[in-house]
Amino acid sequence: MDAFHLSTAALAIDILKNEKSKTGNFIFSPLCIASTLTLAFKGAKGNTATEIEKVLHFENVKDYDFRFQTLTSDISRISAASSLKIVKRLYVDSSFNCSKVFIDSAKKPYPSELEIIDIKSRAEEARNQINTSIKDLTDGNVENILAEGLLNENTNMLLLGAAYYTGSWLYKFNEGETKEGEFHVTKTETKPVQMMQLKAPLSIRTVKEDNLLILDIPFDGKRMSLLIIMPICIEDDSTGLEKLERELTYENYVKWTNPSMMANSKVQLSFPKFNFKSSLNYKDNLKSLGMNDVFNEEVADFSGMSEKKGLSVSETIYEAGIDIGEDGTEAVDAIRERVLMSKTECNINHPFLFLVKHSKTQGILLFGRYTGPTVLC
């Protein structure tokens, strides 16, 4: 993983650890947040730019425009052949007259991401226009991303993203074998959940010193996969994720998920069906990470975007969702077994972290936690 994708991973970990509820199912798209923040960063100057750069972990990343352009192009090709939908937008009120230099600089690396729109004088009409656009671009999976009354005459700039994926596996789970099982939401409490069954060659690793299981399940086409990070066992009366999230650092993430440390094994897998969405205003989260000037129109400096004073970020709204079921493209009995492949039983029956990652770059497209069948997001 190169410096650019490592920076996005670091941002993803920061956001997860700063997410306020700390309980329940939660999902977000690091790609959406990083891309829209980077577009804002291009128009920022002074301390405003410094704050965004630190949150993005861009201190050692210089070619971010090219990297986003390349990744976005690849993701667009994947989206065209799958149910992955990712929308990233930066909306600026038209009264700020964004400079032609800034607009032109955004066109190639961030296609369609910058939109100049009249918000202040027709806030509700603008809200409906944005909501309709996002709904259409996500095939109806993300509706009303902007709540009624959120936009008004004081709205200057919006950072907005939506991502949704209906997973289609490389190896199809047998629907006839899906059955009700127990999901341990804590060490002592269980809830019923539909558990899918699969026997297939997968990449797996146990990190015994950190009590972790790492499992990589490829999606159709092998261009994306679902990476699971789960405590091997729940050691106390919590869900087990509290300790994991405390210990989840950028350095540990790189160590735990190192592809060279994963082993190919014929896995007998039990895995829960789930689908849920999370929609949040990330303003407080980003403030806690050090982005403060950005939201204060008295001190925000976006002079690289507009000469007019008072331009600041008003809202940062991101929604993401995922639907995990049995669908896949290859029947298990058609898979050629490797004679020397070891066999492993793997029961994903208690809370875990998960990532939808881009196989080519290891970039994180979606990141979240699953704590059980009750949706608390």
Sequence and secondary structure as in RCSB ss.txt:
>XXXX:A:sequence
MDAFHLSTAALAIDILKNEKSKTGNFIFSPLCIASTLTLAFKGAKGNTATEIEKVLHFENVKDYDFRFQTLTSDI
SRISAASSLKIVKRLYVDSSFNCSKVFIDSAKKPYPSELEIIDIKSRAEEARNQINTSIKDLTDGNVENILAEGL
LNENTNMLLLGAAYYTGSWLYKFNEGETKEGEFHVTKTETKPVQMMQLKAPLSIRTVKEDNLLILDIPFDGKRMS
LLIIMPICIEDDSTGLEKLERELTYENYVKWTNPSMMANSKVQLSFPKFNFKSSLNYKDNLKSLGMNDVFNEEVA
DFSGMSEKKGLSVSETIYEAGIDIGEDGTEAVDAIRERVLMSKTECNINHPFLFLVKHSKTQGILLFGRYTGPTV
LC
>XXXX:A:secstr
  HHHHHHHHHHHHHHHH SS SS EEE HHHHHHHHHHHHHT  HHHHHHHHHHHT TT   HHHHHHHHHHHH
HHHHHTSS EEEEEEEEEGGG   HHHHHHHHTTSTTTEEEE  TTSHHHHHHHHHHHHHHHTTTSS   S TT 
  TT  EEEEEEEEEE  EEE   GGG EEEEEESSSS EEEEEEEEEEEEEEEEEEGGGTEEEEEEEBGGGSEE
EEEEEESS  SSS SHHHHHHH  HHHHHHHT GGG EEEEEEEEEE EEEEEEEE HHHHHHTT  GGG TTT 
  TTT SSTT    EEEEEEEEEE S EEE GGGS   TT EEEEEE  S EEEEEEETTT  EEEEEEE  SS 
  
